Amino acid sequence: MVDATGERERLSWEQFGEASRELARSILRDGFEPEVVVAIARGGLLPAGAIAYALGAKNCGALNVEFYTGIGTVLDAPEVLPPALDISYLRGRRVLLVDDVADSGRTLALAVQLLRDSGADVRSVTVYTKPASIAMPDYSWRETSLWIDFPWSWQGTVTLDGSAGAEGA
């Protein structure tokens, strides 16, 4: 839902639950039954868990990729960080790659290529897709050009002094 200012898309926990189940139904209707669900950490961790539960998939992992270093600030290119996912395990398996948003699409493109290069049969899913993304997921719940406030990150980082850093996408 768009906030009162019209500048932000705000996802509620209830909408997140609905989105996860709708995405799972789309994936199943398409005939894709993943053997492994891989989250792009951090943003994809909660969506991956919710979608894995909805699909009944129990084999999950995470790929740590850093690209955004703050609001609107990015590295020159996305980087895979430790700890490493056991890529060799994915060879020949059906893998569902999950992230919260395909913003620029560069993180999604890197992760899809990495998994395909490992020999996995990869499909990708995001809760949101931005229209300018260079990589489009196979499945997406909504498209928006607005900044997205996710229920798990919009309040920012917790600090002892009460200040908070901004998060979102």
Secondary structure, DSSP 8 states (H G I E B T S, - for coil): -B-TTSSEEE--HHHHHHHHHHHHHHHHHTT---SEEEEEETTTHHHHHHHHHHHT---EEEEEEEEEEETTEEEEEEEEESS---GGGGTTSEEEEEEEEESSSHHHHHHHHHHHHTT-EEEEEEEEE-TT-SS--SEEEEE-SSEEE-TTTTT--B-TTS-B-----
